[in-house]
């Protein structure tokens, strides 16, 4: 009633101003006031409609497999495929060269495969549209949880010390962009650090949200671990941990609302862009081939749009791969998709992004060239590989989400959070691009089983998501 009353008052004042304008003979003012009178009801109606839509959407589970990944997928390929910048000088290895129509077809094929996979395993299952964190229980043994947390703190500290003793702290180095790549040569130590850090972060966060771990211990451990990951000179490892925590938060602490999600995406994108820009500008210097000035982007906003080059770059790499495979080299028949497992074998086994970088003959500071999740699938089996690979990932996402809804426990949340994080981040790097990304969920399943208080049919005690 108050809003309606206010609108009526505003329209009355506008009508009075219109009458005054007509009396004074000011035709411009008459037109302006008439426009306000006509458009005010429309603007008010649109505002009420937008408010209603936001309220309806706020009740949705934004991280369900039929919402989060499809929306992110569409946004990623739209930003990466639309020729939003004209590049007359062919800079950045032709990143902004026109995109052929076939890329839209491949992207649509992948999305169709994913949706088919999800619907295949969730057909007939009716899950609530909203999320109630109080339904999720934590059956972990408190004593074992504390002991395990101490062990993982020791593993994180030990692995980190082993790294910096050999090469210093990358982020403090004048050649941070190069040093972050040297870490990859340390193989097992680097993987141990990442597995331990991500496990410590998400397990303590989940323990705090469900009342098992104190706030001070959880915040301190997660904060310090995040700083250690950032000090390695890259954003990827930190972003993976934070994104997994955000998805866990949605189910164990508080459902993420639309406005909060939009704000987080914008702030995270700007922060990651600025971090990468400030780190890489020293490595690339004034090299005109990497200068955003050549794209007509004002210097003041370059740090905040820098990550857009990663979006476009991954899609552009996929475009270039489709032009070479199979016309110049044959399909790889599983080599690119299964190479993470091959790294367990003796010898050197380049990952898919390194294979694409060598294939395209590009020479720049960086370990490889990711080609979206479609690149390895197409490189192995062509369009059929795109549909089949995304279909299987859709089945995995649907299965783990179904387990989360049917058994609302911390363990099922953490596994689904990792799967969905792998899909969302995989839009850039590819799905499960290395052995670490495959080992983490296996480790977490084992830890969850280890920490359970009693067998499922004998459980009589649980911590719940009641942290305010």
Order of alpha helices (4+ residues) and beta strands (2+ residues): alpha-alpha-alpha-alpha-beta-alpha-alpha-alpha-alpha-alpha-alpha-alpha-alpha-alpha-alpha-alpha-alpha-alpha-alpha-beta
